[in-house]
Amino acid sequence: MKKAMLKTLMAVLVGCFMLVAPLHAANKEIKLNLWSAWVPDTFSTDPFMHMFKDMVNEQGKAVNLNVRFVGGPEVFKAFDGIEALRAGVIDAAYTAAVYHASVVPEARAMMLSQLTPMEERKTGAYDLMNKFHEKKAGIHFLFRLGLQPYFNFYMNVELDKVDFKGLKLRSTPAYDAIIKHLNGAIIRTQMSEVYTALERGVIQGYGFPTLGIADHKLEEVTKYVWGPAFYASPTGIFINLAKWNAMSEEQRNVLTEIGKKMEVESTRMFADYVKKDRDLLKKSGVKIYKLSPAKEKKLLEITHEAGWKMVMDKAPAVAALKPLMSK
C-alpha cells in the first residue's frame, strides 16, 4: 500500500515538474546568424535591426533561441545576400525585398502597398507574399517594417512640373518605372558615387528613401527634397526556410510575435524619425520643394500606376496581391 502511494506521489511530483519546467528545456537550441544589406549604424540598420536582435535574444531565452549579427555588405553585397540566405550560409537577412526580386519578382509589390503591415496580415497579403517567398526562394518572410510613404526624389534644380524631360537622375529599380514614365534619363552609379555626380552636374537628382541621405553626406550637395513621398518600405527580416522548419513551434511563435510587434513599433516611430531627419536637412540648407495639391496627386497616381505595371509585366501572378494591398 505504501509503495503504491509512493509511486502515485512520485508521478504527481513529476507531472508538476513537467508543468513548471521552462519551455527551453524542451527546445533544441537555435542560433540565427543574421546579416544586413546595409552598413551597421546607419538609419537603414539602426535602430530596427538592433531592436529585432535584442528582442529575440531577450524573449528567445524562454525557448532556447538567439541571434548573432554576422555583418553587412562587407560580407555579402546587397544583391548577393539572397543566394547566401537560400544556401544557408546565413540564417536570417535584414534586407529589402527588391534586392531579391530577381528570384521572387512578386516581392517588388511590397513597395506598392497602400496598407500598413498590420492591415496586410488581415487582408491575406502577408500570407500570399510569404507563399511566393517560400515556393520560389526557399525563404520565410517574417515581417516588413511599417515605414510609409518611404521614398522621395531629391533634386538640384527647381522643378514645378511633373515631368523629368531633360533631367538625368540616379536610379535603382525602385524608381525606374517612374523616371521612364516622366521622360527622364536613368543613370546607374554606386551610392558612393552620387555625391561626386551631383557636385559635377553629371546628375540633377536621385531617388532615395525618405530617411538617411545624411548617412552619405548628401545633404551637403542636395538642394531640394522634391514632391511628396511615395511607396512603402520593402525592408524586413527573411529567414532560411530549412532553418525555419527546423525550429520548434514555440520558437517560431516567438519570432512571429516579435515580427508583429516590430511592424507596430516601426509604424509608430516613423513619423518622429521623419521629423528629425527633415529638421536636420533644413539646418543643412536642404529645402522642401512642395508641388501644388493637383500636381502631388498626379505624381502619386503615376507612381502607383507605373509601379504596378512594372511588377505585373515581370510577374503576372502578382495581380492577386493588388486588391489585398490597396485601399
C-alpha positions in Angstrom: 0.0 0.0 0.0 2.8 2.4 1.0 4.7 1.5 -2.2 1.6 2.3 -4.3 1.1 5.6 -2.6 4.8 6.5 -3.1 4.6 5.7 -6.8 1.4 7.9 -7.1 3.1 10.7 -5.2 6.2 10.5 -7.4 4.0 10.5 -10.5 2.3 13.7 -9.3 5.6 15.4 -8.5 7.0 14.5 -11.9 3.8 15.8 -13.6 4.0 19.1 -11.6 7.7 19.5 -12.5 6.8 19.0 -16.2 4.2 21.7 -15.9 6.5 24.3 -14.4 9.7 23.3 -16.3 11.0 26.1 -18.5 10.0 25.8 -22.2 13.6 26.0 -23.3 14.3 22.6 -21.8 12.0 21.1 -24.5 13.5 23.1 -27.3 16.7 22.4 -29.1 18.9 25.5 -29.2 18.5 27.5 -32.4 21.2 30.1 -33.3 20.4 32.5 -36.1 23.2 34.1 -37.9 21.8 37.5 -39.1 23.2 39.5 -42.0 22.3 43.1 -43.0 22.2 44.5 -46.5 23.4 47.8 -45.1 26.4 49.1 -43.2 25.7 49.0 -39.4 24.9 52.2 -37.5 23.2 54.0 -40.4 19.5 54.7 -40.3 18.9 51.7 -42.6 20.1 49.3 -39.8 19.7 51.4 -36.6 17.5 51.1 -34.7 15.3 48.5 -36.3 17.8 45.7 -36.9 19.2 46.1 -33.5 15.8 46.3 -32.0 14.9 42.9 -33.6 18.1 41.3 -32.5 17.7 42.5 -28.9 14.1 41.4 -28.7 14.9 37.9 -30.0 17.8 37.5 -27.6 15.6 38.6 -24.7 12.4 36.8 -25.4 14.1 33.9 -27.0 15.7 32.8 -23.8 12.5 31.0 -22.8 12.6 28.8 -25.9 16.4 28.4 -26.4 16.5 30.8 -29.3 19.1 33.5 -30.0 20.5 35.6 -32.9 24.0 36.8 -33.7 24.8 39.6 -36.1 27.5 38.4 -38.6 28.0 41.6 -40.7 26.7 43.7 -43.5 27.7 44.4 -47.2 31.3 43.8 -46.4 30.4 40.1 -46.0 27.9 39.9 -48.9 26.8 42.7 -51.2 23.1 43.6 -51.0 22.1 41.8 -54.2 24.1 38.7 -53.2 22.5 38.2 -49.8 19.6 36.2 -51.3 21.9 33.3 -52.5 23.7 33.2 -49.2 20.3 33.0 -47.4 18.9 30.3 -49.7 22.1 28.2 -49.3 22.0 28.5 -45.5 25.3 30.3 -45.4 23.4 32.8 -43.3 20.1 32.0 -41.4 18.4 35.4 -41.5 18.7 38.6 -43.5 17.7 42.1 -42.7 17.2 43.4 -46.2 14.9 45.0 -48.8 12.7 42.7 -50.8 13.7 44.5 -54.0 17.2 43.1 -53.6 15.9 39.6 -54.2 13.3 40.5 -56.8 15.3 38.5 -59.5 14.3 35.4 -57.6 10.9 36.5 -56.2 9.7 39.1 -58.7 6.4 39.4 -56.7 8.5 40.9 -53.8 8.5 44.3 -55.6 4.8 44.6 -54.7 5.8 45.3 -51.1 6.7 48.8 -52.2 3.3 49.4 -53.8 1.2 48.6 -50.7 -1.2 51.3 -49.5 -1.8 49.4 -46.3 0.2 49.0 -43.1 1.8 45.7 -42.5 -0.8 45.0 -39.8 -3.6 45.5 -42.3 -1.8 43.3 -44.8 -2.0 40.4 -42.3 -5.7 40.9 -42.1 -6.3 41.1 -45.8 -4.2 38.0 -46.6 -1.5 39.9 -48.4 1.1 38.8 -45.9 0.2 35.1 -46.3 0.3 35.3 -50.1 3.6 37.2 -50.1 5.1 34.6 -47.8 3.9 31.8 -50.1 5.7 33.4 -53.1 8.9 33.6 -51.0 8.8 30.1 -49.6 7.9 28.5 -53.0 10.3 30.5 -55.2 13.3 31.2 -52.9 13.1 28.7 -50.0 12.9 31.6 -47.5 10.3 32.6 -44.9 9.1 36.2 -44.9 8.9 37.1 -41.3 7.8 40.8 -41.5 8.3 44.1 -43.1 8.7 47.5 -41.4 5.8 49.9 -41.3 7.7 52.8 -42.9 5.5 54.6 -45.4 5.4 56.6 -47.5 9.1 55.9 -47.7 10.7 57.2 -50.9 11.4 60.6 -52.3 13.1 62.3 -55.2 15.9 64.7 -54.4 16.8 67.5 -56.9 19.3 70.1 -57.5 17.0 72.0 -59.9 13.8 73.8 -59.3 11.0 71.8 -60.9 7.4 72.9 -60.8 6.0 70.3 -63.2 5.5 66.5 -63.1 7.9 65.9 -65.9 11.6 64.8 -65.9 12.3 65.6 -69.5 15.9 66.8 -69.9 16.9 65.5 -66.5 19.4 62.8 -65.6 18.5 61.0 -62.4 20.4 58.4 -60.5 18.1 55.5 -60.1 17.6 51.9 -58.8 14.9 49.5 -59.9 12.6 51.1 -57.3 12.4 54.3 -59.3 13.0 53.2 -62.9 9.3 52.9 -64.0 8.5 56.4 -62.6 11.5 58.1 -64.2 10.8 56.5 -67.6 7.1 57.4 -67.4 8.1 61.1 -66.7 10.6 61.1 -69.7 13.8 61.3 -67.5 17.1 59.7 -68.2 18.2 56.9 -65.9 21.7 56.9 -64.6 23.3 54.0 -62.8 26.0 54.7 -60.3 27.2 53.2 -57.0 25.8 55.0 -54.0 29.3 56.1 -53.1 29.5 58.0 -56.4 26.3 60.0 -56.1 28.0 62.8 -54.1 30.5 63.5 -56.9 27.9 63.1 -59.6 25.8 65.8 -58.1 28.8 68.1 -57.5 29.9 67.8 -61.1 26.4 68.1 -62.6 26.5 64.6 -64.1 23.1 64.0 -62.5 20.4 66.6 -61.5 18.8 64.4 -58.8 18.2 60.9 -57.5 15.7 58.7 -55.8 16.3 57.7 -52.2 14.4 56.7 -49.1 12.7 59.4 -47.1 15.3 59.0 -44.4 19.1 58.7 -44.4 20.7 60.9 -47.1 22.8 62.4 -44.3 24.4 58.9 -43.8 26.1 59.5 -47.2 26.7 63.3 -46.5 24.4 64.0 -49.5 22.8 66.9 -47.6 26.0 68.8 -48.5 25.3 68.7 -52.2 21.5 68.3 -52.4 19.2 71.4 -52.8 15.7 70.1 -52.6 13.5 67.3 -51.3 11.2 67.3 -54.3 7.5 66.4 -54.2 5.6 64.1 -51.9 6.9 60.8 -50.5 5.6 57.6 -52.1 5.6 53.8 -51.8 6.2 51.7 -48.8 9.4 50.3 -47.4 10.1 46.7 -48.6 12.6 46.2 -45.7 12.2 43.4 -43.3 13.5 40.1 -42.0 13.7 37.0 -44.1 14.7 33.5 -42.8 16.1 30.5 -44.5 13.1 28.1 -44.8 15.0 25.0 -43.8 16.1 26.8 -40.6 12.6 28.0 -40.0 11.2 24.5 -40.4 13.9 23.1 -38.0 12.6 25.3 -35.2 10.0 24.2 -32.7 6.5 25.6 -32.8 7.3 27.6 -29.7 10.4 29.2 -31.3 8.5 30.0 -34.5 5.7 31.6 -32.4 8.2 33.8 -30.6 9.7 35.1 -33.9 6.2 35.6 -35.4 5.1 37.7 -32.4 8.3 39.7 -32.4 7.7 40.3 -36.1 4.2 41.6 -35.4 5.5 43.9 -32.7 8.2 45.2 -35.0 5.5 46.2 -37.5 3.6 48.1 -34.9 6.6 49.8 -33.3 8.2 50.8 -36.6 4.9 52.3 -37.8 4.6 54.3 -34.6 8.2 55.5 -34.7 8.3 56.5 -38.3 6.7 60.0 -38.0 9.2 61.1 -35.4 12.1 59.9 -37.4 10.9 61.8 -40.5 10.5 65.0 -38.4 14.1 64.7 -37.0 15.5 63.9 -40.4 13.7 66.9 -42.0 14.9 69.2 -39.2 18.5 68.0 -39.9 18.2 68.6 -43.6 16.7 72.1 -43.1 19.7 73.0 -40.9 22.0 71.8 -43.6 20.3 74.1 -46.2 18.2 71.5 -48.0 14.8 72.9 -48.9 11.4 71.1 -49.1 10.1 71.8 -52.6 6.3 71.3 -52.4 4.2 70.9 -55.5 0.6 72.1 -55.8 -2.1 69.6 -54.5 -3.1 68.8 -58.0 0.5 68.0 -59.1 1.1 66.0 -56.0 -2.0 63.9 -56.7 -0.8 63.4 -60.3 2.6 62.3 -59.2 1.2 59.8 -56.7 -1.1 58.4 -59.3 1.8 57.9 -61.7 4.0 56.2 -59.1 1.2 53.8 -58.3 0.2 53.0 -61.9 3.8 52.8 -63.2 4.8 50.6 -60.2 2.1 48.0 -60.6 2.5 47.9 -64.4 6.2 47.2 -63.9 5.7 44.4 -61.4 2.8 42.8 -63.3 4.9 42.8 -66.5 7.6 40.8 -64.7 5.3 38.7 -62.6 1.6 38.3 -63.7 0.7 36.3 -60.6 1.3 39.4 -58.5 -2.1 40.7 -59.7 -3.7 38.6 -56.9 -1.8 40.9 -54.4 -3.1 44.2 -55.7 -6.6 44.1 -54.2 -5.1 42.9 -50.9 -2.7 45.9 -50.7 -5.0 48.7 -52.0 -7.3 51.0 -50.1 
